[in-house]
Amino acid sequence: MSRRILIIEDDPIYSSLLSNYLLDRGFDVFSAATGKEAVEGLSKIKPNVVLCDLELPDISGLTILENILASVDAVPVIVISASDNLRDIRAAVRLGAVDYLVKPVQQLDVLEYAIENCLTRKDLEISYEQERWELEDHLDVIFQDHSMVSRLAQDLAPHEHLRAGAVLVDHELGLNDGEKVWIDYYRLADNQIIMLLARAQAMTGQDVVALLVLKTLFNPILRSGLSGNMQLLSNPNLLLTRLNNELCHSRIRAAFDVVCASINTKTKEIRWSQAGDKIMLSHEGHPDLAMGIWAKATYRCHTTKLDRAGFYIACDNTWLRASLN
């Protein structure tokens, strides 16, 4: 995978600092000190990610950002600027910047994470677009092959129930729901369980692909949680916010109804968040906007105690349940 980074920064010291850091981490780094150099570099270098300052000596960084993202082969842009003015931040995000970091960036690993996120997402978008065009070109043929659909759908539901302490998590997949929903649950550190039910609203016949894309976005967060970074997995509202932002800044054209719940098996506390209104719950809670529609959507966190009645999530003919053993 190509890892070419173009740094557009007129401060030679800061540009050198970023370059050396990224070179040490295996990136191919190129620098431009002016807007003119940046425009020339974009066509010659064909970077995979651009780091762009807003304050350049000849051209506004916002102008460069707009030109980059208006091109056919748009490159992900991370803005790094000394300005923490909300107007600048809103303008950059509105134009399509993937991220906005205020310099000096105190922890450069944050920058590395942002770049890796861009590269992963770009690969995902390309893969998704290829899948989408293939599906559109061969939709009738592909989806007459029920075995192919079944193989894709097998990745969207667990094969075993989960027991952790006094808590049992189980599910039942509706007879005709295998292509429509994604169910997942995992035992985590610190007496935690994460459980999730999602339903895609994609183009006809593409729900499976859309759900696999969502699962692919979730997997790095899960791996981080299994390594001990529990912030997102223990706060479902933050998790949905992150996933929604990822979806909205991609070219994926689908909306998602999602319920995500975090359970503490020791205290029996359940924290859950809900995007969209197509999924039913046993406990009252007002759903927020479906994911993949608006990047600025926020999600509320609801809490309850797990008791003998259990905690149910249901969609179509599929249900997911947490109960006491």
C-alpha positions in Angstrom: 0.0 0.0 0.0 1.4 3.4 -1.0 2.1 5.7 1.9 3.0 9.0 0.2 2.4 12.1 2.4 2.5 15.7 1.1 3.1 18.3 3.8 2.0 21.8 2.9 3.6 24.0 5.5 5.5 27.3 5.2 7.3 27.0 8.6 10.5 25.1 7.7 11.2 24.0 11.3 7.8 22.6 11.8 7.7 21.0 8.4 11.1 19.4 9.1 9.8 18.1 12.5 6.7 16.5 10.8 8.8 15.1 7.9 11.4 13.4 10.2 8.7 11.9 12.4 6.8 10.4 9.5 9.9 9.3 7.7 11.0 7.3 10.8 7.6 5.6 10.7 7.9 4.4 7.1 6.0 7.0 5.2 7.3 8.6 2.0 7.2 12.3 2.7 7.2 15.3 0.4 7.1 19.0 1.4 5.7 22.2 -0.1 6.2 25.6 1.4 3.8 27.6 -0.8 0.4 27.0 -2.4 2.1 27.1 -5.9 4.5 24.3 -4.8 1.6 22.4 -3.4 -0.4 22.5 -6.6 2.7 21.3 -8.6 3.4 18.6 -6.0 -0.1 17.2 -6.1 0.1 16.4 -9.8 3.6 15.0 -9.7 3.6 13.2 -6.4 0.0 11.9 -6.3 0.0 11.7 -2.5 -2.2 9.4 -0.6 -2.7 11.9 2.3 -2.2 15.7 2.4 -1.3 17.6 5.6 -2.2 21.3 5.0 -1.7 24.5 6.9 -4.3 27.2 6.5 -2.0 30.1 6.5 0.3 30.1 3.5 2.2 33.0 2.0 0.6 33.0 -1.4 -2.7 31.0 -1.4 -5.2 30.4 1.3 -5.0 26.8 2.7 -8.8 26.7 2.4 -8.5 27.4 -1.4 -6.1 24.5 -1.8 -8.3 22.3 0.3 -11.3 23.1 -1.9 -9.4 22.5 -5.1 -8.0 19.1 -3.8 -11.4 17.8 -2.7 -13.2 19.1 -5.8 -11.0 16.9 -8.0 -12.1 13.6 -9.4 -9.5 11.6 -7.4 -9.9 13.5 -4.2 -7.1 13.0 -1.6 -7.9 12.9 2.1 -6.7 16.1 3.7 -5.8 16.7 7.3 -5.6 20.3 8.3 -2.9 21.3 10.7 -3.2 24.9 11.7 -2.2 27.3 14.5 -5.8 28.7 14.3 -8.3 27.3 16.8 -11.0 29.7 15.5 -14.3 27.8 15.2 -15.0 29.6 12.0 -11.8 28.2 10.4 -12.5 24.7 11.8 -16.1 24.8 10.4 -15.0 26.0 7.0 -12.3 23.3 6.7 -14.7 20.5 7.8 -17.5 21.8 5.6 -15.1 21.7 2.6 -14.4 18.1 3.4 -11.2 17.9 5.6 -11.0 14.5 7.2 -9.5 15.9 10.4 -8.4 19.3 12.0 -5.4 19.4 14.3 -4.3 22.5 16.1 -0.5 23.0 16.1 1.8 22.5 17.6 0.5 18.9 17.9 1.7 17.9 21.3 1.6 14.1 20.6 2.6 13.3 17.1 1.2 9.8 17.5 -2.2 11.5 17.2 -1.1 12.6 13.7 0.1 9.2 12.8 -3.2 7.7 13.9 -5.1 10.3 11.8 -3.0 9.4 8.7 -3.4 5.7 9.2 -7.1 6.2 9.5 -7.2 8.1 6.2 -5.3 5.3 4.4 -7.5 2.6 5.8 -10.6 4.5 5.0 -9.5 5.2 1.5 -8.8 1.5 0.8 -12.2 0.7 2.3 -13.9 3.2 0.0 -12.1 1.9 -3.1 -13.1 -1.7 -2.1 -16.6 -0.6 -1.4 -16.9 1.3 -4.8 -15.6 -1.8 -6.6 -18.1 -4.0 -4.8 -20.8 -1.5 -5.6 -20.1 -1.3 -9.3 -19.7 -5.0 -9.6 -23.0 -5.5 -7.8 -24.7 -3.0 -10.1 -23.3 -4.6 -13.2 -24.0 -8.1 -12.2 -26.8 -7.7 -9.6 -29.3 -10.1 -11.2 -26.7 -12.9 -11.6 -25.0 -12.5 -8.2 -28.1 -12.4 -6.1 -29.7 -15.4 -7.9 -26.8 -17.3 -6.3 -28.1 -17.7 -2.8 -25.0 -19.6 -1.7 -22.9 -16.4 -2.4 -25.3 -14.3 -0.3 -25.2 -16.8 2.5 -21.4 -16.8 2.6 -21.3 -13.0 2.8 -23.9 -13.0 5.5 -22.1 -15.6 7.7 -19.7 -12.9 8.8 -22.6 -10.8 10.2 -23.7 -12.9 13.1 -22.0 -14.8 16.0 -22.1 -18.6 16.0 -22.2 -19.0 19.8 -23.8 -17.4 22.8 -21.7 -15.6 25.4 -21.6 -16.1 29.1 -19.7 -13.7 31.3 -20.2 -13.9 35.1 -24.0 -13.8 35.8 -24.8 -12.4 32.3 -25.8 -14.4 29.2 -26.0 -12.8 25.8 -27.8 -14.8 23.1 -29.6 -14.0 19.9 -31.9 -15.5 17.2 -31.5 -14.5 13.6 -34.7 -14.3 11.7 -35.3 -16.8 8.9 -34.9 -14.2 6.1 -32.8 -11.6 8.0 -29.4 -12.9 7.3 -28.8 -10.3 4.6 -30.4 -7.4 6.5 -28.8 -7.2 9.9 -25.4 -7.4 11.7 -25.2 -8.8 15.2 -22.1 -8.8 17.3 -21.1 -9.2 20.9 -17.8 -9.6 22.7 -16.4 -10.1 26.2 -13.9 -7.3 27.1 -11.6 -6.4 29.9 -12.8 -4.8 33.2 -16.0 -7.0 33.4 -17.4 -5.5 30.2 -19.5 -6.8 27.4 -20.2 -5.0 24.1 -23.3 -5.9 22.1 -24.6 -4.5 18.9 -27.4 -4.8 16.4 -27.4 -2.9 13.1 -29.7 -2.7 10.1 -28.6 -1.1 6.8 -30.7 1.0 4.5 -28.7 0.7 1.3 -29.4 0.4 -2.4 -31.4 -2.6 -3.4 -29.5 -5.8 -2.9 -26.5 -4.1 -1.2 -27.4 -4.4 2.5 -24.8 -7.1 3.0 -22.0 -5.1 1.5 -23.0 -2.0 3.5 -23.1 -3.9 6.8 -19.7 -5.5 6.1 -18.3 -2.0 5.5 -19.7 -0.9 8.9 -18.2 -4.0 10.6 -14.9 -3.2 9.0 -15.0 0.3 10.5 -15.9 -1.2 13.9 -13.1 -3.9 14.0 -10.2 -1.5 14.6 -12.1 0.0 17.6 -12.8 -3.5 18.9 -9.1 -4.5 18.6 -8.1 -1.3 20.4 -10.6 -2.2 23.2 -9.3 -5.8 23.4 -5.8 -4.2 24.0 -7.2 -2.2 26.9 -8.3 1.1 25.3 -11.9 1.0 26.5 -13.0 4.6 26.1 -15.2 4.1 23.0 -16.5 0.6 23.8 -17.6 1.5 27.3 -19.3 4.7 26.0 -21.8 3.7 23.2 -22.6 7.3 22.4 -19.0 8.0 21.6 -18.7 4.8 19.6 -21.7 5.7 17.4 -20.4 9.3 17.0 -17.1 7.9 15.8 -18.6 5.4 13.4 -21.1 8.0 12.1 -18.3 10.5 11.4 -16.4 7.8 9.5 -19.4 6.9 7.4 -20.3 10.5 6.6 -16.8 11.4 5.4 -16.7 8.5 3.1 -18.5 7.9 -0.2 -20.6 5.1 1.3 -24.2 5.7 0.4 -26.2 4.0 3.1 -27.9 4.8 6.3 -27.8 2.6 9.4 -30.1 1.9 12.3 -27.9 0.8 15.2 -28.3 0.0 18.9 -25.1 -0.5 20.8 -25.0 -1.5 24.5 -22.2 -1.8 27.0 -22.8 -4.1 30.0 -20.8 -4.2 33.2 -21.2 -7.9 34.4 -20.2 -7.0 37.9 -22.5 -4.0 38.6 -25.2 -5.1 36.0 -25.3 -1.6 34.6 -26.2 -1.3 30.9 -25.3 1.8 28.9 -26.8 2.0 25.4 -27.2 4.4 22.5 -29.6 4.2 19.6 -29.3 5.5 16.0 -32.4 5.4 13.9 -35.9 4.2 14.8 -36.1 0.9 13.0 -34.8 -1.2 15.9 -37.1 -1.9 18.9 -35.9 -2.1 22.6 -37.4 -3.5 25.7 -36.4 -0.3 27.6 -37.7 3.2 26.8 -35.2 5.5 25.0 -35.6 8.1 22.4 -33.7 7.2 19.2 -31.3 9.7 17.6 -30.6 10.2 13.9 -29.7 7.1 11.8 -25.9 6.8 11.1 -24.4 7.8 7.8 -26.7 10.8 7.2 -25.2 13.9 8.9 -21.6 14.1 10.2 -22.5 16.4 13.1 -25.1 14.1 14.6 -24.7 13.3 18.3 -25.9 10.4 20.3 -27.3 10.2 23.8 -26.3 7.5 26.3 -29.1 5.8 28.3 -28.6 3.7 31.4 -30.5 1.0 33.2 -29.8 -2.1 35.4 -30.0 -5.6 34.1 -32.6 -7.5 35.9 -34.5 -10.8 35.6 -36.7 -9.3 32.8 -33.6 -8.9 30.6 -32.6 -6.4 28.0 -33.9 -7.0 24.5 -33.1 -5.5 21.1 -35.2 -6.6 18.1 -35.4 -5.8 14.4 -37.7 -7.5 11.8 -37.6 -11.2 13.0 -34.2 -11.0 14.7 -33.5 -10.4 18.4 -30.5 -9.9 20.6 -30.8 -10.3 24.4 -28.8 -9.9 27.6 -30.2 -11.7 30.6 -29.2 -13.0 34.0 -28.2 -16.6 34.3 
